[in-house]
């Protein structure tokens, strides 16, 4: 069985390939040529160029119309500009060697498929994590399809209701767009309206994929880390105790010499497993460190802007931003809860290590258990910029701050 036989891995690979974010070349033994860099990163660089150009056009539009647009209407351009900034940051990830190495290590070594045959519990945990990943994939893809569609369909419906799509358009009425740009053309003509709408739909697909599919990929990593930690804890809880001699009525107080050798090998396997988990968590944290920082920073500002847009309670605003607001908040909560799995599971590991029958071991194995106990007491949480642990506490802090900023901006808008 191959890792890519599972549907969720196929979906992740397909969606990330469509935006140039899947490092296919690390799984292929192809000769390196002068054109290798173009074939590997050409589409990624193209997306980076498109989005950077769009950011400049949005920024120019914002500067030109800042004094004439209503305060709340400015939120739309602010929102798309912030999301474009986060998109640009994520487009650089496939070029990073550490990102490519992380994907390869996960697929070739860390995925629970490679460990499911070791014990019956490992097989059960593999099946459980697979179901979690399948459900998470379905939820993310549905969110992506619905939110990206509504973001572009709402302006189209508004233009239709105003008669802008008819042969005789009303006077002094301009087209409504999902994203506005400062362009050296007349954007109120039918031809340019079609061109800009197609570009916005294309950008919406890429941006939605870059956000939700990368979040899905991180979630899959976390689910497998959580599965490995459960297997590690199970191996500790069911570590073999000293065997009874034939006919003995009481449990032996110490391992025999032969059993001590088996204990040494068992502890060695447990430590190797934990080091593998810890090493993968560290690599994941390093790769996504800046991404998580930008991601939570985006939520801090964008969630506030989305609330401000929806607070008008106008049909047009709710149609365009209502579902997007729900998706953004749901995504923040979902990702934070997933990250919390690692932190909460890591808190129970020291107790499991201390529960080992160390009192029955010889001095050498006791020292090994003591070292293991010291290692597992170190935090395994993923960190943004290597400083802030991500999880429920981070989520609550962002939600509180976003609501505070929203109330403040709403007061300014009313005045």
Secondary structure, DSSP 8 states (H G I E B T S, - for coil): --GGGSHHHHHHHHHHHHTT-S-GGGGS-----TTHHHHHHHHHHHHHHHHHHHHHHHHHHHHHHTTTS-TTTHHHHHHHHHHHHHHHHHHTGGG-HHHHHHHHHIIIIISGGGTTTS-HHHHHHHHHHHHHHHHHHHHHHHHHHHHHHHHHHHHHHHHHHTTTTSSS--TT-----SS----SS-TTSHHHHHHHHHHHHHHHHHHHIIIIIHHHHHHHHHHHHHHHHHHHHHHHHT-------TT--S--SS--HHHHHHHHHHHHHHHHHHHHHHHHHHHHHHHTHHHHHHHHHHHHHHHHHHHHHHTT--HHHHHHHHHHHHHHHHHHHHHHHHHHHHHHHHHHHHHHHHTS-GGGS-HHHHHHHHHHHHHHTS----EETTTEE-SHHHHHHHHHHHHHHHHHHHHHHH-
